[in-house]
Amino acid sequence: MEHTCPFCNPSIGDAAFARSRNFLAVYNLAPILPGHSLIIPRKHIESMLELDESMLTEMIDFARKVTRLLQKVFDTEGFNWSIQDREIAGQTIMHLHLHIVLRYPGDLPEPGDWYPKLQENAGQLLDSGARERLTPEEMQKIVSRLRMEKLEEF
């Protein structure tokens, strides 16, 4: 049986802008808000509960560094982190991923309105093909800027 996980596809490297030993920071192809990125394990891991202590520590430390980088590049202080673990919790790609959603003054009617966007029906789910996606040119521009800024931050 062929493994079809999009986060295991080598092309995910095109969207990656930072790396640690076991994780990648990937810009979301269909961002909720500017700066929306993902932290994903380099190897196929479905659940956060599969991480040992050292990988969990690495993931959180790496996510903090990436969040600081995103805050600098996108000029904002606020952010939300979210993990949907397993289908019953809203996970749409069965590969662990931490969403980093940057927040801006007045970006949504209420501060908590970002979360329902993660819980919408299957046709509009965060990771589905139905969401509006960045063009390859838009993605390349953002990822290139993040990679350049990363050299100073990491």
Secondary structure as the mmCIF struct_conf table of DSSP 4:
data_model
#
loop_
_struct_conf.conf_type_id
_struct_conf.id
_struct_conf.beg_label_comp_id
_struct_conf.beg_label_asym_id
_struct_conf.beg_label_seq_id
_struct_conf.end_label_comp_id
_struct_conf.end_label_asym_id
_struct_conf.end_label_seq_id
TURN_TY1_P TURN_TY1_P1 PRO A 6 CYS A 8
BEND BEND1 ASN A 9 ASN A 9
HELX_RH_3T_P HELX_RH_3T_P1 PRO A 10 ASP A 14
TURN_TY1_P TURN_TY1_P2 ALA A 15 ALA A 15
STRN STRN1 ALA A 16 ARG A 19
BEND BEND2 ARG A 21 ASN A 22
STRN STRN2 PHE A 23 TYR A 27
BEND BEND3 LEU A 29 ALA A 30
BEND BEND4 ILE A 32 LEU A 33
TURN_TY1_P TURN_TY1_P3 PRO A 34 GLY A 35
STRN STRN3 SER A 37 PRO A 41
BEND BEND5 ARG A 42 LYS A 43
HELX_RH_3T_P HELX_RH_3T_P2 MET A 48 GLU A 50
HELX_RH_AL_P HELX_RH_AL_P1 GLU A 53 PHE A 74
TURN_TY1_P TURN_TY1_P4 ASP A 75 ASP A 75
STRN STRN4 GLY A 78 SER A 82
BEND BEND6 ARG A 86 ARG A 86
HELX_RH_3T_P HELX_RH_3T_P3 GLU A 87 ALA A 89
TURN_TY1_P TURN_TY1_P5 GLY A 90 GLY A 90
BEND BEND7 ILE A 93 HIS A 95
STRN STRN5 LEU A 98 ARG A 103
TURN_TY1_P TURN_TY1_P6 PRO A 105 GLY A 106
BEND BEND8 ASP A 107 GLU A 110
HELX_RH_3T_P HELX_RH_3T_P4 PRO A 111 ASP A 113
HELX_RH_AL_P HELX_RH_AL_P2 TRP A 114 GLN A 119
BEND BEND9 GLU A 120 GLU A 120
HELX_RH_3T_P HELX_RH_3T_P5 ALA A 122 GLN A 124
TURN_TY1_P TURN_TY1_P7 LEU A 126 ASP A 127
BEND BEND10 SER A 128 SER A 128
TURN_TY1_P TURN_TY1_P8 GLY A 129 ALA A 130
BEND BEND11 ARG A 131 ARG A 131
HELX_RH_AL_P HELX_RH_AL_P3 PRO A 136 GLU A 153
#
